[in-house]
Amino acid sequence: LCLDLFFKGVSTRQIQSHLQVFYPHNSSWVSIYKWVVKYSKQISKFTDNLKLNVGTEMQVDEMEIGRKKSRYNGWFIDSICSETRFMVSSEFTKKRDLIEIKKVLSLAKSKTQNQFDFVTSDGWKTYPRAIKNVWGYDNILGKHNMKHNRVNASKGEGFNIKIERLHNSVRQRIKICRGFHGSTESANILMKGFEIHYNFIRKHLSLNKTPSELATDIKLKENNKWLELIRLSSEQYQQKPLKQ
């Protein structure tokens, strides 16, 4: 219940207030936050190792989070499959330099192997080098192993609508997360939880199904998808299954 409310945009203190109406002996907002962290980590270990079935295009982008020069300021770098809308890889980091971009792209490559034909990005100068470093360059054929499609909005070339739409959802959710409790690690865990919610829980409006239904072999059958994912992840790592 708390996971579902939290990733739908309700703050931990509002969840506590809600629970007190129906369950007077409920846990504190601190316990609620600990549940969010615990199960976001546990489920992501399971979902990050799933075999993915993706399309031909991957979109990658980054969005700034927080005020400039604030200790809570950082960048959310992510990639999605254009066809399935599945968020393939993501990372919250303090910078968006070559190392950070490569980390997200390398994870996407390892999870999808050679399924993508090209990567679409905006005009940020780091992307060409990062894509070349991750996928390599064929010296014999004289070409990159991964095609790169750059869309520069400042030059009137449009926007990468699908990943920008995802970023609108991210902004809507994180506006109540005050500084992600102050650390990059906790921010990453919360964003992992959002990634799970986006991929497995919430139906995509244009697909009328979750991205995971198209991109994975996991078909969640229960109405309580959070509990089903907790059970699956518990079984995967030989933990005691939870009861309803």
C-alpha positions, 0 to 999 in steps of 0.5 A: 500500500505504501509503495503504491501511494509513494510512487503515485506521488504521495509523500511519506508524511501524507501516507502516514496521515492516511494510514492513521485514519484507518489503521491507528497503530500504523508505523511512522513516516520513517518506517514508510521510507525504509519500506520504499528503500528496502523493496525498491532495492530488492525488486530492482535486483530482480528486474535488472536481470530480466531478459529484454525484448526491445525494438530497433531504436533507443533514446537516451537523454538527461534531465537536471534535478534541483537548483543549480549550486544546491547540494541536492542538484544532480542529473537523471540520465536514462534510456528507453526503447522507443517501441516498448517505452521500457526504461532500459537503464538509468542513473542519478548522478552529480554530473553528466560527463563522459563517465556518467553517460557511458555508465548508463549506455554500458548498462543498456548495452549489456541488458539488450545485447545487439537488439538496437540498431541506432541510438537517438540523443539530443545535441549534447556534445558528450554523446558521440564519444560515449556511444563510440566508446561503448559500442566501438568502431569498426576500423575495417569497415570504417564505421561505428558499430552503433548508428547515432541519430542526433536531434538538436532542438536548438537548431529546429530539429524537434524533440525526442518526444517519447523520452521527454514525455517520460521526463515529465512523469519524473518531474511530477513525481520528484517534486515532493521528494525534498532533496532525495533525503540528501544523498546520491545513493538514496536518490538512485534507490528512489529513482529505481523504484520509479523505474519499477513503477514506470515499467511494471506497475503503471499502464502506459497511456499510449500502449494501454499496457505496461512497458514490461508486458511488451519488453519482458516475459514477466506477465504480472497476473495479480491486481497487487503488482507490487506484492507480486514483484516482492514475491518474485524477487524474494524467491529469486534470492531465496528469501522467505516469501511474504504472506498476503 
